[in-house]
Amino acid sequence: MEQKLLNIHQQILEAKRQGQKLLAILLDPDKIVLGNLDSLIQKINQSPATHIFVGGSIVKATILEELIAQLKQKTNLPVVIFPGDPSQISPHADAILFLSLLSGRNPDYLIEYQVQAAPILKKTNLEVISTGYILIESGNETAVARVSKTKPLNRENFDLVLATAQAGEMLGNKLMYLEAGSGAKNAVPLKMIQLIAKNIEIPIIVGGGITDLHGIQKAYKAGADLVVIGTAFENDSHFFEL
């Protein structure tokens, strides 16, 4: 157990080296009903998921700790916190994506929340994985854009998105997360994923607007190392059927 906890980033790097594609199921505590959790966990255990992400743009629910505890008890997958702010930290998870919203210029999401989180994280055994977070315009306003008060990057401005990803890599980010947003009308453009995959070395995470298995496979083929799905998986019991 300790070995897994300390090496999630290394596992992602190794999977990238071997060409193994990864899949994370994102669970938003605000959308989870604990009474239905067992059936959801059963679905996750039967899926090809390799990771579970927990978090959301706004987490008002008080079930974060209970949710993570049950996931740890009833699955063998690494549980990674995907935080919207410093209140979404639990020492019971395996790791946390230490996000910096590179696509926006709101200092709270670039550095302020990270400063607030650092002393809390120092008191835990969580593996902290520095992650550049780039919000891509998706055809409708997503919760991330609304809460962070930042505009996503234009989905047609590939050069700006690439430069932003490269800047994040140069700053020392270990992962790069391209996000269309929860409930996005359009996923991250495949040609954009392809361009960035060819021009940065760190693993690429892609999420938002992926509504079926074909969408996952297309993102993989374009160069995504880890794909994140959430709402669509929860709502569709046949998600992984072709």
C-alpha positions as CSV (number, residue, x, y, z in Angstrom):
1,M,0.0,0.0,0.0
2,E,2.8,2.4,0.9
3,Q,4.6,1.7,-2.4
4,K,1.4,2.7,-4.4
5,L,0.9,5.8,-2.4
6,L,4.4,7.1,-3.0
7,N,4.6,6.4,-6.7
8,I,1.5,7.4,-8.6
9,H,3.4,9.9,-10.7
10,Q,6.1,7.4,-11.4
11,Q,3.4,4.9,-12.5
12,I,2.0,7.5,-14.9
13,L,5.5,8.1,-16.4
14,E,6.1,4.4,-16.8
15,A,2.7,3.9,-18.5
16,K,3.6,6.7,-20.9
17,R,7.0,5.1,-21.7
18,Q,5.3,1.8,-22.4
19,G,2.4,3.3,-24.4
20,Q,-0.2,2.1,-21.9
21,K,-3.2,4.4,-21.8
22,L,-4.8,5.4,-18.5
23,L,-8.4,6.2,-17.5
24,A,-9.7,8.1,-14.5
25,I,-13.3,8.3,-13.3
26,L,-14.0,11.7,-11.8
27,L,-16.4,11.8,-8.9
28,D,-17.8,15.1,-7.7
29,P,-18.9,14.8,-4.0
30,D,-21.7,17.3,-4.7
31,K,-23.2,14.9,-7.2
32,I,-22.8,11.7,-5.2
33,V,-25.6,10.1,-3.1
34,L,-23.9,7.9,-0.5
35,G,-26.9,5.5,-0.6
36,N,-26.1,4.8,-4.3
37,L,-22.4,4.6,-3.9
38,D,-22.1,0.8,-3.7
39,S,-23.6,0.4,-7.2
40,L,-21.4,3.2,-8.6
41,I,-18.3,1.6,-7.1
42,Q,-19.4,-1.8,-8.6
43,K,-19.6,0.0,-12.0
44,I,-16.1,1.5,-11.5
45,N,-14.7,-1.9,-10.5
46,Q,-16.1,-3.5,-13.7
47,S,-14.8,-0.6,-15.9
48,P,-11.3,-0.3,-17.4
49,A,-10.5,2.6,-15.0
50,T,-7.0,2.9,-13.6
51,H,-7.5,5.8,-11.3
52,I,-10.3,7.6,-9.4
53,F,-10.3,11.4,-9.2
54,V,-12.4,13.1,-6.5
55,G,-13.3,16.7,-6.5
56,G,-15.1,19.5,-8.2
57,S,-15.2,23.3,-8.9
58,I,-17.4,23.8,-5.9
59,V,-17.6,21.1,-3.2
60,K,-20.4,22.1,-0.7
61,A,-21.1,18.5,0.3
62,T,-19.6,17.3,3.6
63,I,-19.2,13.7,2.4
64,L,-15.6,14.1,1.0
65,E,-14.0,12.1,3.8
66,E,-16.7,9.4,3.8
67,L,-16.6,9.1,0.0
68,I,-12.8,8.6,-0.1
69,A,-12.9,6.2,2.8
70,Q,-15.4,4.0,1.0
71,L,-13.5,4.2,-2.3
72,K,-10.3,3.1,-0.5
73,Q,-12.1,0.2,1.2
74,K,-14.1,-1.1,-1.8
75,T,-11.7,-0.5,-4.7
76,N,-8.0,-1.2,-5.4
77,L,-7.6,1.9,-7.6
78,P,-5.5,4.9,-6.5
79,V,-7.7,7.8,-5.2
80,V,-6.4,11.2,-6.4
81,I,-7.9,14.5,-5.2
82,F,-8.8,16.9,-8.0
83,P,-9.2,20.0,-5.9
84,G,-11.2,23.2,-6.6
85,D,-9.7,25.0,-3.6
86,P,-7.7,24.2,-0.3
87,S,-10.9,23.0,1.5
88,Q,-10.9,19.9,-0.7
89,I,-8.0,18.1,0.9
90,S,-8.2,14.7,2.6
91,P,-5.3,12.9,4.1
92,H,-7.0,9.6,3.3
93,A,-6.5,9.8,-0.4
94,D,-3.3,8.6,-2.2
95,A,-2.4,11.7,-4.0
96,I,-3.5,15.2,-5.0
97,L,-3.1,17.1,-8.3
98,F,-1.5,20.3,-7.2
99,L,-3.2,22.4,-9.8
100,S,-2.2,25.8,-11.2
101,L,-4.7,27.3,-13.6
102,L,-2.3,28.4,-16.3
103,S,-5.0,29.5,-18.8
104,G,-6.3,32.2,-16.5
105,R,-4.8,35.2,-14.8
106,N,-6.7,35.0,-11.5
107,P,-3.9,35.0,-8.9
108,D,-6.0,32.9,-6.5
109,Y,-5.8,29.9,-8.9
110,L,-2.3,30.6,-10.0
111,I,-0.6,30.7,-6.6
112,E,-2.8,32.0,-3.7
113,Y,-4.7,28.7,-3.1
114,Q,-1.5,26.8,-3.5
115,V,0.1,28.9,-0.7
116,Q,-2.9,28.2,1.5
117,A,-2.8,24.5,0.8
118,A,1.0,23.9,1.3
119,P,1.0,23.9,5.1
120,I,-2.0,21.6,5.2
121,L,-0.4,19.2,2.7
122,K,2.9,19.1,4.6
123,K,1.0,17.5,7.5
124,T,-0.3,14.6,5.3
125,N,1.4,11.8,3.5
126,L,-0.3,12.7,0.2
127,E,1.7,12.5,-2.9
128,V,1.7,16.0,-4.3
129,I,1.8,16.1,-8.1
130,S,2.4,19.5,-9.7
131,T,-0.1,19.8,-12.5
132,G,-0.6,22.6,-15.1
133,Y,-4.3,23.1,-15.7
134,I,-5.4,24.6,-19.0
135,L,-9.1,25.3,-19.6
136,I,-10.1,25.1,-23.3
137,E,-13.2,26.9,-24.7
138,S,-15.9,24.2,-25.1
139,G,-19.0,25.9,-26.5
140,N,-20.7,26.8,-23.2
141,E,-19.7,28.3,-19.9
142,T,-18.4,25.5,-17.6
143,A,-18.3,25.5,-13.8
144,V,-14.5,25.9,-13.8
145,A,-14.7,29.1,-15.8
146,R,-17.5,30.5,-13.7
147,V,-16.0,29.7,-10.3
148,S,-12.4,30.7,-11.2
149,K,-13.6,33.9,-13.0
150,T,-11.3,33.2,-15.9
151,K,-11.9,32.8,-19.6
152,P,-10.9,29.5,-21.3
153,L,-8.4,29.7,-24.1
154,N,-9.8,29.9,-27.6
155,R,-10.1,26.3,-29.0
156,E,-8.8,27.5,-32.4
157,N,-5.7,29.3,-31.0
158,F,-3.4,26.2,-31.0
159,D,-0.3,28.3,-30.7
160,L,-1.4,30.0,-27.5
161,V,-2.4,26.7,-25.9
162,L,0.9,25.1,-26.9
163,A,2.9,28.0,-25.5
164,T,0.9,27.8,-22.3
165,A,1.6,24.1,-21.9
166,Q,5.3,24.5,-22.7
167,A,5.5,27.3,-20.1
168,G,3.9,25.0,-17.5
169,E,6.4,22.3,-18.4
170,M,9.3,24.8,-18.1
171,L,8.0,25.9,-14.7
172,G,8.3,22.3,-13.5
173,N,4.8,20.9,-13.8
174,K,4.9,17.1,-13.8
175,L,1.6,16.7,-15.7
176,M,-0.4,18.8,-18.1
177,Y,-4.2,18.8,-17.9
178,L,-6.2,20.0,-20.9
179,E,-9.8,20.6,-19.7
180,A,-12.9,21.3,-21.6
181,G,-14.9,21.4,-18.4
182,S,-17.6,19.3,-16.8
183,G,-20.7,19.0,-19.1
184,A,-18.7,20.7,-21.9
185,K,-20.5,20.9,-25.3
186,N,-17.3,20.2,-27.2
187,A,-14.2,18.1,-26.1
188,V,-10.7,19.4,-26.4
189,P,-9.9,19.4,-30.2
190,L,-8.0,16.2,-31.2
191,K,-5.5,18.2,-33.4
192,M,-4.7,20.4,-30.3
193,I,-4.0,17.3,-28.2
194,Q,-1.8,16.0,-31.1
195,L,0.2,19.2,-31.3
196,I,0.8,19.4,-27.6
197,A,1.7,15.7,-27.3
198,K,4.4,16.2,-30.0
199,N,5.9,19.3,-28.3
200,I,6.0,18.6,-24.6
201,E,7.6,15.6,-22.8
202,I,5.4,15.4,-19.7
203,P,2.2,13.2,-19.6
204,I,-1.0,14.8,-20.9
205,I,-4.4,14.4,-19.1
206,V,-7.5,15.2,-21.1
207,G,-11.0,15.7,-19.7
208,G,-14.4,17.3,-20.4
209,G,-16.9,16.6,-23.1
210,I,-16.0,13.0,-23.7
211,T,-19.3,11.2,-23.8
212,D,-18.5,7.7,-25.1
213,L,-15.9,5.0,-25.6
214,H,-15.1,6.3,-29.1
215,G,-14.3,9.7,-27.6
216,I,-11.8,8.1,-25.2
217,Q,-10.1,6.2,-28.0
218,K,-9.8,9.3,-30.2
219,A,-8.2,11.2,-27.4
220,Y,-5.7,8.3,-26.8
221,K,-4.9,8.2,-30.5
222,A,-4.3,12.0,-30.6
223,G,-1.8,11.6,-27.7
224,A,-3.6,11.8,-24.4
225,D,-1.9,9.7,-21.8
226,L,-4.7,9.7,-19.3
227,V,-8.4,10.5,-20.1
228,V,-10.8,11.7,-17.4
229,I,-14.6,10.9,-17.6
230,G,-17.2,11.8,-15.1
231,T,-20.8,12.8,-15.8
232,A,-21.3,10.7,-18.9
233,F,-20.0,7.6,-17.1
234,E,-22.3,8.1,-14.1
235,N,-25.4,8.6,-16.3
236,D,-24.8,5.8,-18.8
237,S,-24.6,2.2,-17.6
238,H,-23.5,1.1,-21.1
239,F,-20.7,3.6,-21.4
240,F,-17.9,1.1,-22.2
241,E,-19.9,-0.8,-24.8
242,L,-19.2,-0.2,-28.4
